Amino acid sequence: MEFYKSFLILVQELYQKSEPQSTYPNMGAPRKRYLVAATVSLAFAMESFINDFGEQFFEEFDDFEMMPTYKKYLFFPKFARVNAAIIIRKTSNEYRLLRLPFRYRDMFTHHKPSYRQSTSRDETMFNELNHSCLREMYTNAIKILKLINQQFRMFEADNDWLTRYNENL
């Protein structure tokens, strides 16, 4: 169904609603909420993409589907039925940036309320989420999707939607 396209477009729209061009230094609650929603949508886009194509290229899809999504990006290219290759390495900055949207998604969607100090890991991550952080995650995600598409020719034409998709927010 290629839901990832809709999620990527949603990321762009939410990012714009977060007023990235604002010169006001404080990111108020409404702006931050849009940024949070854009970040979670980016994780959804990445998960949708890899699941859309995992069944076509991965022999044990049921086992594959149970993996954390960011790990799917490591294993899918290595163990694909055709054109197996290493696209991303676990030690790379690209992998670190790939994991980040999922860490945010998990933090926001699986948050377990507790009495914490404001210096907790979740609080730190929340405070570090800004326009620059999202732009970096987004650009990295699109780059990885394009590399995977290039390796596996997931789309019929080289002039497909993803190939032409802008990597910048």
Helices and strands as residue ranges (DSSP letters): H 3-17, H 29-57, H 61-66, H 69-79, H 93-109, H 121-128, H 131-152, H 161-164
